[in-house]
Amino acid sequence: MKASRLVVPAITLLAAFLATSMVSFATKEISTKEKKACTTCHQKGKATKEKPLLNDVGKYYQEKKTLQGAPAPKK
């Protein structure tokens, strides 16, 4: 009984961590490679796989796989 008081919250915390860590679409590798923040390519809001909320720079990167020649990000 005492063990379940520790195990159940630990499993719940692990499940929540795994569920939220898989939501990311832009990877740390892309961020490290380009040395840019996520907001360079993405708009603010709730992104989904079907609708990643890309701005003009993000659409350019998705097509060309580089930021060279990309439009300047709007502020």
N, C-alpha and C positions, 0 to 999 in steps of 0.2 A: 504494500500500500504506500509506504514512504517513497519507494523507488518510482512509483508512477507519478508522484507529485513533481518529480524532477524530469522524468522522461517525457511526459506529455507536453509540457511547455517547451522543452528542448526540440522536440519533433515539430511542434507548431512553428517555432521560430525559424527552424531550418527550412520548412516548407514555404513560409512567407518570404524568406530570403531568396530561395530558388525561383519562386514565382515572379518576384519583382526584378531579379537580375536578368531574366531572359527577355524582358520587354525591350531592351535597348536594341536599336537598329544600327546606329552609327557606332563603330567599334573604337576601342582605345587605340588599336593599331592605326586606324585612319587618322585619328587625332594626333597621335605621336608622329606619324609619317608627315603629315601636313603642317604640324605645329600650329594648329588653329583650334579655337573653341568650337563646340557643337553649334553654337548660335551663328557661326559663319555660314552654315548650309541649311540650318533648320529654323523654322519660325517657332514662336512660342505657342504652346497649346498641347493638346493630347494627341500624340502621334500614334498611328496604327500601322500595321504592315501594308494595308491597302492604301492608306493615306499618310505618308511619312512627314507631311508638312514641310516640304522642301521649298526654299526660296529660289531665286534665279541662280545663285551660286551653287546650291545643292543640285539643282537640275543639270547644270553644266557638269558638275563633278560626276554625277550618276552616268552621264553620257560619255564623257571623255576620260574619266578616272584620273584626272589631274586638275589642279587649280590654276595652272599656267594658262593665261588668256581668259580666265573667268571674269565675269562682270564684277565690278566693285560692289561689296555688300552695302545695302542701304541701311542707314542708321535711323 
